[in-house]
Amino acid sequence: MACVVLAAALLVASRFTQPPVNEYLLMGAVAFSTIPVGLAINTWARRQRTVRREDSPDSVEHRAAHQARSQTFGDALVLGALLLLGLSLAPGPVPALWALGFMLALVAAFWLRYLVTLRSMRG
């Protein structure tokens, strides 16, 4: 929580400083806001794996997650090629939307494959 407050303070301070200094304050605000969020997401994901019993190598959930990750890799290659094609052809803000769509499609592909694989493994 202290990091988020520090990030907010750096963000506010960057509004009242001159250009060379405010860029460093903005970088500090980004660092102090993304690092704790990343650690929190990692901790949450680890707890979720324990709850879903994915941390045990012998569990069905672990095997289903592993198989879904390996199948999603092929999706990443195809979607990555489409993303490169879109980024090379589309001008303006459209490439950012392509990149966002790429990330959302990969997450959706993993979870769909995971659920289908888990359902088929459980019988």
N, CA, C and O atoms as CSV, one atom per row, in Angstrom:
chain,resi,resn,atom,element,x,y,z
A,1,MET,N,N,0.825,-1.184,0.000
A,1,MET,CA,C,0.000,0.000,0.000
A,1,MET,C,C,0.871,1.250,0.000
A,1,MET,O,O,0.532,2.258,-0.620
A,2,ALA,N,N,1.996,1.171,0.702
A,2,ALA,CA,C,2.891,2.323,0.756
A,2,ALA,C,C,3.461,2.638,-0.623
A,2,ALA,O,O,3.676,3.804,-0.956
A,3,CYS,N,N,3.704,1.616,-1.415
A,3,CYS,CA,C,4.228,1.839,-2.767
A,3,CYS,C,C,3.209,2.545,-3.642
A,3,CYS,O,O,3.576,3.384,-4.465
A,4,VAL,N,N,1.936,2.219,-3.477
A,4,VAL,CA,C,0.891,2.864,-4.265
A,4,VAL,C,C,0.769,4.327,-3.865
A,4,VAL,O,O,0.601,5.191,-4.726
A,5,VAL,N,N,0.852,4.615,-2.578
A,5,VAL,CA,C,0.808,6.003,-2.108
A,5,VAL,C,C,2.024,6.770,-2.622
A,5,VAL,O,O,1.893,7.921,-3.039
A,6,LEU,N,N,3.201,6.151,-2.596
A,6,LEU,CA,C,4.402,6.790,-3.124
A,6,LEU,C,C,4.278,7.036,-4.623
A,6,LEU,O,O,4.697,8.084,-5.115
A,7,ALA,N,N,3.712,6.092,-5.342
A,7,ALA,CA,C,3.514,6.264,-6.785
A,7,ALA,C,C,2.562,7.422,-7.057
A,7,ALA,O,O,2.795,8.212,-7.972
A,8,ALA,N,N,1.500,7.529,-6.275
A,8,ALA,CA,C,0.556,8.635,-6.449
A,8,ALA,C,C,1.217,9.967,-6.133
A,8,ALA,O,O,0.979,10.959,-6.821
A,9,ALA,N,N,2.052,9.994,-5.091
A,9,ALA,CA,C,2.762,11.224,-4.745
A,9,ALA,C,C,3.734,11.627,-5.844
A,9,ALA,O,O,3.842,12.808,-6.173
A,10,LEU,N,N,4.439,10.660,-6.413
A,10,LEU,CA,C,5.350,10.966,-7.522
A,10,LEU,C,C,4.588,11.459,-8.746
A,10,LEU,O,O,5.064,12.340,-9.462
A,11,LEU,N,N,3.419,10.899,-8.985
A,11,LEU,CA,C,2.609,11.329,-10.114
A,11,LEU,C,C,2.136,12.768,-9.932
A,11,LEU,O,O,2.168,13.560,-10.874
A,12,VAL,N,N,1.703,13.100,-8.734
A,12,VAL,CA,C,1.270,14.471,-8.452
A,12,VAL,C,C,2.458,15.420,-8.525
A,12,VAL,O,O,2.337,16.519,-9.066
A,13,ALA,N,N,3.600,15.012,-7.988
A,13,ALA,CA,C,4.792,15.871,-8.013
A,13,ALA,C,C,5.285,16.111,-9.430
A,13,ALA,O,O,5.865,17.158,-9.717
A,14,SER,N,N,5.059,15.153,-10.318
A,14,SER,CA,C,5.526,15.328,-11.694
A,14,SER,C,C,4.756,16.429,-12.416
A,14,SER,O,O,5.252,17.001,-13.387
A,15,ARG,N,N,3.536,16.730,-11.943
A,15,ARG,CA,C,2.750,17.798,-12.564
A,15,ARG,C,C,3.315,19.178,-12.254
A,15,ARG,O,O,3.064,20.127,-12.998
A,16,PHE,N,N,4.072,19.305,-11.172
A,16,PHE,CA,C,4.561,20.610,-10.735
A,16,PHE,C,C,6.048,20.809,-10.991
A,16,PHE,O,O,6.632,21.759,-10.470
A,17,THR,N,N,6.671,19.949,-11.770
A,17,THR,CA,C,8.099,20.074,-12.046
A,17,THR,C,C,8.343,20.314,-13.527
A,17,THR,O,O,7.444,20.164,-14.356
A,18,GLN,N,N,9.551,20.683,-13.836
A,18,GLN,CA,C,9.944,20.989,-15.210
A,18,GLN,C,C,10.237,19.688,-15.969
A,18,GLN,O,O,10.420,18.643,-15.345
A,19,PRO,N,N,10.284,19.739,-17.314
A,19,PRO,CA,C,10.424,18.537,-18.141
A,19,PRO,C,C,11.554,17.566,-17.814
A,19,PRO,O,O,11.291,16.364,-17.831
A,20,PRO,N,N,12.772,17.970,-17.523
A,20,PRO,CA,C,13.735,16.883,-17.280
A,20,PRO,C,C,13.430,16.089,-16.010
A,20,PRO,O,O,13.656,14.879,-15.966
A,21,VAL,N,N,12.927,16.751,-14.995
A,21,VAL,CA,C,12.697,16.091,-13.713
A,21,VAL,C,C,11.392,15.297,-13.724
A,21,VAL,O,O,11.313,14.211,-13.150
A,22,ASN,N,N,10.368,15.849,-14.384
A,22,ASN,CA,C,9.071,15.174,-14.315
A,22,ASN,C,C,9.079,13.820,-15.020
A,22,ASN,O,O,8.295,12.938,-14.669
A,23,GLU,N,N,9.950,13.647,-16.004
A,23,GLU,CA,C,10.048,12.338,-16.654
A,23,GLU,C,C,10.565,11.281,-15.690
A,23,GLU,O,O,10.082,10.149,-15.688
A,24,TYR,N,N,11.543,11.647,-14.874
A,24,TYR,CA,C,12.061,10.692,-13.884
A,24,TYR,C,C,11.018,10.390,-12.809
A,24,TYR,O,O,10.919,9.260,-12.330
A,25,LEU,N,N,10.248,11.400,-12.438
A,25,LEU,CA,C,9.193,11.169,-11.453
A,25,LEU,C,C,8.116,10.243,-12.018
A,25,LEU,O,O,7.596,9.383,-11.308
A,26,LEU,N,N,7.785,10.422,-13.297
A,26,LEU,CA,C,6.804,9.540,-13.921
A,26,LEU,C,C,7.319,8.107,-14.004
A,26,LEU,O,O,6.565,7.163,-13.766
A,27,MET,N,N,8.601,7.936,-14.339
A,27,MET,CA,C,9.175,6.587,-14.374
A,27,MET,C,C,9.148,5.957,-12.985
A,27,MET,O,O,8.870,4.766,-12.845
A,28,GLY,N,N,9.435,6.753,-11.963
A,28,GLY,CA,C,9.364,6.248,-10.598
A,28,GLY,C,C,7.944,5.854,-10.206
A,28,GLY,O,O,7.735,4.845,-9.532
A,29,ALA,N,N,6.961,6.664,-10.637
A,29,ALA,CA,C,5.565,6.351,-10.340
A,29,ALA,C,C,5.152,5.040,-11.008
A,29,ALA,O,O,4.449,4.226,-10.409
A,30,VAL,N,N,5.590,4.842,-12.244
A,30,VAL,CA,C,5.263,3.598,-12.940
A,30,VAL,C,C,5.918,2.410,-12.238
A,30,VAL,O,O,5.283,1.373,-12.047
A,31,ALA,N,N,7.183,2.559,-11.855
A,31,ALA,CA,C,7.891,1.465,-11.187
A,31,ALA,C,C,7.248,1.125,-9.840
A,31,ALA,O,O,7.068,-0.047,-9.507
A,32,PHE,N,N,6.905,2.164,-9.069
A,32,PHE,CA,C,6.326,1.903,-7.746
A,32,PHE,C,C,4.882,1.441,-7.809
A,32,PHE,O,O,4.335,0.994,-6.801
A,33,SER,N,N,4.255,1.539,-8.968
A,33,SER,CA,C,2.893,1.019,-9.067
A,33,SER,C,C,2.858,-0.356,-9.728
A,33,SER,O,O,2.002,-1.169,-9.379
A,34,THR,N,N,3.757,-0.644,-10.669
A,34,THR,CA,C,3.688,-1.930,-11.359
A,34,THR,C,C,4.372,-3.064,-10.610
A,34,THR,O,O,3.900,-4.200,-10.656
A,35,ILE,N,N,5.455,-2.786,-9.931
A,35,ILE,CA,C,6.175,-3.847,-9.220
A,35,ILE,C,C,5.315,-4.467,-8.111
A,35,ILE,O,O,5.229,-5.693,-8.046
A,36,PRO,N,N,4.675,-3.680,-7.239
A,36,PRO,CA,C,3.821,-4.318,-6.223
A,36,PRO,C,C,2.613,-5.036,-6.819
A,36,PRO,O,O,2.198,-6.080,-6.316
A,37,VAL,N,N,2.051,-4.477,-7.890
A,37,VAL,CA,C,0.910,-5.140,-8.521
A,37,VAL,C,C,1.344,-6.481,-9.105
A,37,VAL,O,O,0.625,-7.472,-8.976
A,38,GLY,N,N,2.510,-6.522,-9.745
A,38,GLY,CA,C,3.024,-7.775,-10.288
A,38,GLY,C,C,3.273,-8.813,-9.210
A,38,GLY,O,O,2.951,-9.988,-9.388
A,39,LEU,N,N,3.844,-8.388,-8.095
A,39,LEU,CA,C,4.072,-9.315,-6.988
A,39,LEU,C,C,2.762,-9.810,-6.387
A,39,LEU,O,O,2.643,-10.980,-6.023
A,40,ALA,N,N,1.779,-8.919,-6.283
A,40,ALA,CA,C,0.478,-9.316,-5.743
A,40,ALA,C,C,-0.208,-10.316,-6.660
A,40,ALA,O,O,-0.805,-11.280,-6.182
A,41,ILE,N,N,-0.134,-10.105,-7.964
A,41,ILE,CA,C,-0.738,-11.038,-8.913
A,41,ILE,C,C,-0.044,-12.388,-8.844
A,41,ILE,O,O,-0.701,-13.426,-8.920
A,42,ASN,N,N,1.279,-12.387,-8.700
A,42,ASN,CA,C,2.024,-13.640,-8.593
A,42,ASN,C,C,1.629,-14.404,-7.329
A,42,ASN,O,O,1.445,-15.621,-7.369
A,43,THR,N,N,1.500,-13.701,-6.224
A,43,THR,CA,C,1.095,-14.339,-4.976
A,43,THR,C,C,-0.324,-14.895,-5.087
A,43,THR,O,O,-0.591,-16.014,-4.649
A,44,TRP,N,N,-1.230,-14.115,-5.672
A,44,TRP,CA,C,-2.603,-14.562,-5.854
A,44,TRP,C,C,-2.655,-15.795,-6.750
A,44,TRP,O,O,-3.387,-16.743,-6.461
A,45,ALA,N,N,-1.885,-15.789,-7.836
A,45,ALA,CA,C,-1.881,-16.931,-8.759
A,45,ALA,C,C,-1.341,-18.181,-8.075
A,45,ALA,O,O,-1.853,-19.278,-8.297
A,46,ARG,N,N,-0.316,-18.023,-7.250
A,46,ARG,CA,C,0.232,-19.169,-6.531
A,46,ARG,C,C,-0.807,-19.749,-5.576
A,46,ARG,O,O,-0.933,-20.968,-5.461
A,47,ARG,N,N,-1.547,-18.885,-4.895
A,47,ARG,CA,C,-2.594,-19.371,-3.986
A,47,ARG,C,C,-3.720,-20.057,-4.755
A,47,ARG,O,O,-4.271,-21.059,-4.300
A,48,GLN,N,N,-4.057,-19.513,-5.922
A,48,GLN,CA,C,-5.096,-20.136,-6.730
A,48,GLN,C,C,-4.668,-21.511,-7.231
A,48,GLN,O,O,-5.480,-22.434,-7.290
A,49,ARG,N,N,-3.384,-21.647,-7.594
A,49,ARG,CA,C,-2.882,-22.966,-8.013
A,49,ARG,C,C,-2.969,-23.962,-6.864
A,49,ARG,O,O,-3.258,-25.138,-7.086
A,50,THR,N,N,-2.725,-23.510,-5.651
A,50,THR,CA,C,-2.821,-24.398,-4.495
A,50,THR,C,C,-4.276,-24.786,-4.255
A,50,THR,O,O,-4.572,-25.946,-3.966
A,51,VAL,N,N,-5.181,-23.823,-4.374
A,51,VAL,CA,C,-6.602,-24.108,-4.170
A,51,VAL,C,C,-7.113,-25.073,-5.233
A,51,VAL,O,O,-7.877,-25.986,-4.919
A,52,ARG,N,N,-6.700,-24.885,-6.493
A,52,ARG,CA,C,-7.154,-25.757,-7.582
A,52,ARG,C,C,-6.329,-27.038,-7.678
A,52,ARG,O,O,-6.549,-27.853,-8.575
A,53,ARG,N,N,-5.387,-27.218,-6.763
A,53,ARG,CA,C,-4.514,-28.394,-6.697
A,53,ARG,C,C,-3.628,-28.540,-7.941
A,53,ARG,O,O,-3.256,-29.656,-8.304
A,54,GLU,N,N,-3.292,-27.439,-8.586
A,54,GLU,CA,C,-2.409,-27.494,-9.750
A,54,GLU,C,C,-0.950,-27.605,-9.352
A,54,GLU,O,O,-0.107,-27.912,-10.194
A,55,ASP,N,N,-0.632,-27.364,-8.098
A,55,ASP,CA,C,0.771,-27.399,-7.683
A,55,ASP,C,C,1.289,-28.820,-7.494
A,55,ASP,O,O,2.502,-29.023,-7.444
A,56,SER,N,N,0.413,-29.798,-7.389
A,56,SER,CA,C,0.831,-31.192,-7.280
A,56,SER,C,C,1.033,-31.767,-8.678
A,56,SER,O,O,0.101,-31.754,-9.483
A,57,PRO,N,N,2.236,-32.274,-8.990
A,57,PRO,CA,C,2.498,-32.777,-10.345
A,57,PRO,C,C,1.648,-33.977,-10.744
A,57,PRO,O,O,1.502,-34.258,-11.934
A,58,ASP,N,N,1.092,-34.682,-9.781
A,58,ASP,CA,C,0.297,-35.869,-10.087
A,58,ASP,C,C,-1.180,-35.555,-10.326
A,58,ASP,O,O,-1.941,-36.438,-10.723
A,59,SER,N,N,-1.590,-34.313,-10.089
A,59,SER,CA,C,-3.012,-34.005,-10.165
A,59,SER,C,C,-3.481,-33.841,-11.606
A,59,SER,O,O,-2.700,-33.535,-12.507
A,60,VAL,N,N,-4.755,-34.050,-11.791
A,60,VAL,CA,C,-5.379,-33.881,-13.102
A,60,VAL,C,C,-5.318,-32.414,-13.512
A,60,VAL,O,O,-5.112,-32.101,-14.685
A,61,GLU,N,N,-5.497,-31.517,-12.545
A,61,GLU,CA,C,-5.471,-30.091,-12.838
A,61,GLU,C,C,-4.106,-29.661,-13.370
A,61,GLU,O,O,-4.015,-28.848,-14.291
A,62,HIS,N,N,-3.048,-30.217,-12.779
A,62,HIS,CA,C,-1.696,-29.882,-13.229
A,62,HIS,C,C,-1.472,-30.364,-14.661
A,62,HIS,O,O,-0.926,-29.637,-15.491
A,63,ARG,N,N,-1.892,-31.582,-14.940
A,63,ARG,CA,C,-1.721,-32.106,-16.301
A,63,ARG,C,C,-2.558,-31.329,-17.308
A,63,ARG,O,O,-2.109,-31.073,-18.425
A,64,ALA,N,N,-3.776,-30.951,-16.915
A,64,ALA,CA,C,-4.643,-30.182,-17.815
A,64,ALA,C,C,-4.056,-28.804,-18.086
A,64,ALA,O,O,-4.088,-28.330,-19.222
A,65,ALA,N,N,-3.521,-28.156,-17.055
A,65,ALA,CA,C,-2.905,-26.836,-17.246
A,65,ALA,C,C,-1.675,-26.935,-18.139
A,65,ALA,O,O,-1.448,-26.080,-18.996
A,66,HIS,N,N,-0.889,-27.976,-17.934
A,66,HIS,CA,C,0.303,-28.160,-18.764
A,66,HIS,C,C,-0.076,-28.397,-20.230
A,66,HIS,O,O,0.534,-27.823,-21.132
A,67,GLN,N,N,-1.064,-29.229,-20.458
A,67,GLN,CA,C,-1.486,-29.514,-21.825
A,67,GLN,C,C,-2.097,-28.266,-22.471
A,67,GLN,O,O,-1.867,-28.012,-23.653
A,68,ALA,N,N,-2.868,-27.491,-21.712
A,68,ALA,CA,C,-3.462,-26.269,-22.259
A,68,ALA,C,C,-2.390,-25.242,-22.601
A,68,ALA,O,O,-2.492,-24.552,-23.615
A,69,ARG,N,N,-1.351,-25.136,-21.753
A,69,ARG,CA,C,-0.247,-24.203,-22.048
A,69,ARG,C,C,0.480,-24.610,-23.313
A,69,ARG,O,O,0.820,-23.758,-24.134
A,70,SER,N,N,0.721,-25.895,-23.481
A,70,SER,CA,C,1.445,-26.338,-24.669
A,70,SER,C,C,0.607,-26.159,-25.926
A,70,SER,O,O,1.158,-25.849,-26.983
A,71,GLN,N,N,-0.696,-26.345,-25.847
A,71,GLN,CA,C,-1.548,-26.145,-27.010
A,71,GLN,C,C,-1.706,-24.662,-27.339
A,71,GLN,O,O,-1.838,-24.299,-28.508
A,72,THR,N,N,-1.695,-23.822,-26.338
A,72,THR,CA,C,-1.840,-22.386,-26.557
A,72,THR,C,C,-0.600,-21.801,-27.215
A,72,THR,O,O,-0.681,-20.733,-27.822
A,73,PHE,N,N,0.530,-22.458,-27.113
A,73,PHE,CA,C,1.742,-21.975,-27.765
A,73,PHE,C,C,1.545,-21.874,-29.279
A,73,PHE,O,O,1.984,-20.905,-29.898
A,74,GLY,N,N,0.894,-22.859,-29.868
A,74,GLY,CA,C,0.593,-22.797,-31.300
A,74,GLY,C,C,-0.310,-21.626,-31.639
A,74,GLY,O,O,-0.136,-20.970,-32.667
A,75,ASP,N,N,-1.289,-21.365,-30.754
A,75,ASP,CA,C,-2.146,-20.195,-30.945
A,75,ASP,C,C,-1.331,-18.912,-30.891
A,75,ASP,O,O,-1.581,-17.979,-31.654
A,76,ALA,N,N,-0.356,-18.866,-29.990
A,76,ALA,CA,C,0.479,-17.667,-29.862
A,76,ALA,C,C,1.272,-17.418,-31.130
A,76,ALA,O,O,1.445,-16.269,-31.536
A,77,LEU,N,N,1.756,-18.475,-31.761
A,77,LEU,CA,C,2.507,-18.297,-33.001
A,77,LEU,C,C,1.629,-17.745,-34.120
A,77,LEU,O,O,2.033,-16.833,-34.842
A,78,VAL,N,N,0.437,-18.299,-34.260
A,78,VAL,CA,C,-0.472,-17.839,-35.314
A,78,VAL,C,C,-0.942,-16.414,-35.028
A,78,VAL,O,O,-0.910,-15.557,-35.911
A,79,LEU,N,N,-1.378,-16.164,-33.793
A,79,LEU,CA,C,-1.843,-14.828,-33.453
A,79,LEU,C,C,-0.712,-13.804,-33.502
A,79,LEU,O,O,-0.943,-12.643,-33.841
A,80,GLY,N,N,0.505,-14.224,-33.167
A,80,GLY,CA,C,1.648,-13.322,-33.273
A,80,GLY,C,C,1.940,-12.928,-34.707
A,80,GLY,O,O,2.276,-11.777,-34.986
A,81,ALA,N,N,1.812,-13.895,-35.628
A,81,ALA,CA,C,2.003,-13.572,-37.045
A,81,ALA,C,C,0.922,-12.611,-37.524
A,81,ALA,O,O,1.211,-11.683,-38.279
A,82,LEU,N,N,-0.318,-12.821,-37.096
A,82,LEU,CA,C,-1.389,-11.893,-37.455
A,82,LEU,C,C,-1.168,-10.513,-36.846
A,82,LEU,O,O,-1.466,-9.496,-37.472
A,83,LEU,N,N,-0.648,-10.485,-35.631
A,83,LEU,CA,C,-0.351,-9.207,-34.990
A,83,LEU,C,C,0.726,-8.454,-35.763
A,83,LEU,O,O,0.594,-7.251,-35.992
A,84,LEU,N,N,1.784,-9.144,-36.166
A,84,LEU,CA,C,2.829,-8.487,-36.951
A,84,LEU,C,C,2.287,-7.965,-38.279
A,84,LEU,O,O,2.653,-6.877,-38.722
A,85,LEU,N,N,1.427,-8.734,-38.899
A,85,LEU,CA,C,0.814,-8.288,-40.144
A,85,LEU,C,C,-0.035,-7.037,-39.901
A,85,LEU,O,O,0.037,-6.071,-40.662
A,86,GLY,N,N,-0.818,-7.063,-38.864
A,86,GLY,CA,C,-1.649,-5.899,-38.547
A,86,GLY,C,C,-0.837,-4.676,-38.175
A,86,GLY,O,O,-1.185,-3.560,-38.561
A,87,LEU,N,N,0.238,-4.869,-37.431
A,87,LEU,CA,C,1.078,-3.738,-37.034
A,87,LEU,C,C,1.806,-3.137,-38.223
A,87,LEU,O,O,2.068,-1.935,-38.248
A,88,SER,N,N,2.134,-3.958,-39.205
A,88,SER,CA,C,2.852,-3.438,-40.365
A,88,SER,C,C,1.918,-2.746,-41.351
A,88,SER,O,O,2.375,-1.923,-42.145
A,89,LEU,N,N,0.638,-3.051,-41.324
A,89,LEU,CA,C,-0.295,-2.473,-42.283
A,89,LEU,C,C,-1.139,-1.329,-41.731
A,89,LEU,O,O,-1.549,-0.451,-42.490
A,90,ALA,N,N,-1.401,-1.321,-40.450
A,90,ALA,CA,C,-2.344,-0.357,-39.889
A,90,ALA,C,C,-1.634,0.864,-39.305
A,90,ALA,O,O,-0.753,0.716,-38.458
A,91,PRO,N,N,-2.001,2.056,-39.742
A,91,PRO,CA,C,-1.421,3.268,-39.158
A,91,PRO,C,C,-2.239,3.744,-37.956
A,91,PRO,O,O,-3.352,3.269,-37.729
A,92,GLY,N,N,-1.691,4.667,-37.204
A,92,GLY,CA,C,-2.425,5.309,-36.120
A,92,GLY,C,C,-2.524,4.464,-34.864
A,92,GLY,O,O,-1.648,3.645,-34.586
A,93,PRO,N,N,-3.613,4.668,-34.093
A,93,PRO,CA,C,-3.770,3.963,-32.811
A,93,PRO,C,C,-4.236,2.518,-32.958
A,93,PRO,O,O,-4.343,1.801,-31.963
A,94,VAL,N,N,-4.509,2.088,-34.164
A,94,VAL,CA,C,-5.005,0.728,-34.371
A,94,VAL,C,C,-4.015,-0.345,-33.889
A,94,VAL,O,O,-4.460,-1.351,-33.338
A,95,PRO,N,N,-2.687,-0.178,-34.072
A,95,PRO,CA,C,-1.770,-1.220,-33.587
A,95,PRO,C,C,-1.879,-1.510,-32.096
A,95,PRO,O,O,-1.688,-2.651,-31.675
A,96,ALA,N,N,-2.182,-0.502,-31.297
A,96,ALA,CA,C,-2.355,-0.748,-29.863
A,96,ALA,C,C,-3.564,-1.640,-29.612
A,96,ALA,O,O,-3.535,-2.503,-28.735
A,97,LEU,N,N,-4.607,-1.433,-30.372
A,97,LEU,CA,C,-5.787,-2.292,-30.231
A,97,LEU,C,C,-5.494,-3.711,-30.697
A,97,LEU,O,O,-5.987,-4.673,-30.108
A,98,TRP,N,N,-4.690,-3.847,-31.756
A,98,TRP,CA,C,-4.276,-5.175,-32.209
A,98,TRP,C,C,-3.501,-5.894,-31.105
A,98,TRP,O,O,-3.737,-7.074,-30.842
A,99,ALA,N,N,-2.576,-5.179,-30.459
A,99,ALA,CA,C,-1.769,-5.789,-29.392
A,99,ALA,C,C,-2.655,-6.186,-28.212
A,99,ALA,O,O,-2.473,-7.256,-27.630
A,100,LEU,N,N,-3.611,-5.329,-27.859
A,100,LEU,CA,C,-4.529,-5.662,-26.772
A,100,LEU,C,C,-5.373,-6.878,-27.131
A,100,LEU,O,O,-5.584,-7.763,-26.302
A,101,GLY,N,N,-5.851,-6.916,-28.361
A,101,GLY,CA,C,-6.617,-8.065,-28.821
A,101,GLY,C,C,-5.792,-9.344,-28.801
A,101,GLY,O,O,-6.305,-10.413,-28.472
A,102,PHE,N,N,-4.513,-9.234,-29.154
A,102,PHE,CA,C,-3.594,-10.377,-29.126
A,102,PHE,C,C,-3.491,-10.948,-27.715
A,102,PHE,O,O,-3.610,-12.156,-27.515
A,103,MET,N,N,-3.272,-10.078,-26.748
A,103,MET,CA,C,-3.134,-10.545,-25.370
A,103,MET,C,C,-4.437,-11.159,-24.855
A,103,MET,O,O,-4.416,-12.203,-24.204
A,104,LEU,N,N,-5.557,-10.521,-25.141
A,104,LEU,CA,C,-6.842,-11.057,-24.687
A,104,LEU,C,C,-7.163,-12.392,-25.358
A,104,LEU,O,O,-7.712,-13.294,-24.724
A,105,ALA,N,N,-6.823,-12.515,-26.631
A,105,ALA,CA,C,-7.071,-13.771,-27.336
A,105,ALA,C,C,-6.228,-14.906,-26.766
A,105,ALA,O,O,-6.701,-16.037,-26.660
A,106,LEU,N,N,-4.979,-14.609,-26.398
A,106,LEU,CA,C,-4.142,-15.654,-25.807
A,106,LEU,C,C,-4.671,-16.106,-24.454
A,106,LEU,O,O,-4.693,-17.303,-24.165
A,107,VAL,N,N,-5.095,-15.169,-23.629
A,107,VAL,CA,C,-5.647,-15.530,-22.323
A,107,VAL,C,C,-6.923,-16.348,-22.502
A,107,VAL,O,O,-7.116,-17.360,-21.827
A,108,ALA,N,N,-7.787,-15.913,-23.406
A,108,ALA,CA,C,-9.025,-16.658,-23.652
A,108,ALA,C,C,-8.730,-18.048,-24.209
A,108,ALA,O,O,-9.378,-19.020,-23.822
A,109,ALA,N,N,-7.755,-18.149,-25.115
A,109,ALA,CA,C,-7.408,-19.453,-25.696
A,109,ALA,C,C,-6.903,-20.408,-24.615
A,109,ALA,O,O,-7.262,-21.585,-24.611
A,110,PHE,N,N,-6.076,-19.908,-23.701
A,110,PHE,CA,C,-5.574,-20.777,-22.641
A,110,PHE,C,C,-6.715,-21.292,-21.774
A,110,PHE,O,O,-6.818,-22.494,-21.528
A,111,TRP,N,N,-7.575,-20.382,-21.308
A,111,TRP,CA,C,-8.621,-20.801,-20.384
A,111,TRP,C,C,-9.641,-21.709,-21.046
A,111,TRP,O,O,-10.141,-22.640,-20.415
A,112,LEU,N,N,-9.954,-21.453,-22.300
A,112,LEU,CA,C,-10.866,-22.369,-22.995
A,112,LEU,C,C,-10.250,-23.749,-23.150
A,112,LEU,O,O,-10.915,-24.759,-22.920
A,113,ARG,N,N,-8.985,-23.795,-23.540
A,113,ARG,CA,C,-8.314,-25.092,-23.687
A,113,ARG,C,C,-8.176,-25.797,-22.335
A,113,ARG,O,O,-8.317,-27.017,-22.251
A,114,TYR,N,N,-7.902,-25.033,-21.289
A,114,TYR,CA,C,-7.765,-25.614,-19.952
A,114,TYR,C,C,-9.081,-26.247,-19.509
A,114,TYR,O,O,-9.096,-27.378,-19.024
A,115,LEU,N,N,-10.175,-25.524,-19.676
A,115,LEU,CA,C,-11.471,-26.048,-19.242
A,115,LEU,C,C,-11.886,-27.273,-20.051
A,115,LEU,O,O,-12.405,-28.240,-19.495
A,116,VAL,N,N,-11.657,-27.232,-21.362
A,116,VAL,CA,C,-12.006,-28.381,-22.191
A,116,VAL,C,C,-11.152,-29.592,-21.826
A,116,VAL,O,O,-11.662,-30.707,-21.710
A,117,THR,N,N,-9.847,-29.368,-21.647
A,117,THR,CA,C,-8.936,-30.465,-21.300
A,117,THR,C,C,-9.265,-31.032,-19.929
A,117,THR,O,O,-9.259,-32.249,-19.745
A,118,LEU,N,N,-9.552,-30.168,-18.968
A,118,LEU,CA,C,-9.875,-30.622,-17.626
A,118,LEU,C,C,-11.165,-31.425,-17.627
A,118,LEU,O,O,-11.260,-32.453,-16.956
A,119,ARG,N,N,-12.149,-30.967,-18.370
A,119,ARG,CA,C,-13.414,-31.692,-18.447
A,119,ARG,C,C,-13.242,-33.062,-19.087
A,119,ARG,O,O,-13.857,-34.037,-18.656
A,120,SER,N,N,-12.391,-33.132,-20.132
A,120,SER,CA,C,-12.185,-34.425,-20.793
A,120,SER,C,C,-11.347,-35.375,-19.934
A,120,SER,O,O,-11.538,-36.589,-20.007
A,121,MET,N,N,-10.422,-34.847,-19.119
A,121,MET,CA,C,-9.610,-35.703,-18.261
A,121,MET,C,C,-10.394,-36.246,-17.079
A,121,MET,O,O,-10.134,-37.352,-16.605
A,122,ARG,N,N,-11.344,-35.472,-16.611
A,122,ARG,CA,C,-12.144,-35.924,-15.474
A,122,ARG,C,C,-13.211,-36.927,-15.883
A,122,ARG,O,O,-13.742,-37.672,-15.060
A,123,GLY,N,N,-13.507,-36.926,-17.167
A,123,GLY,CA,C,-14.437,-37.937,-17.658
A,123,GLY,C,C,-15.794,-37.446,-17.751
A,123,GLY,O,O,-16.693,-38.187,-18.150
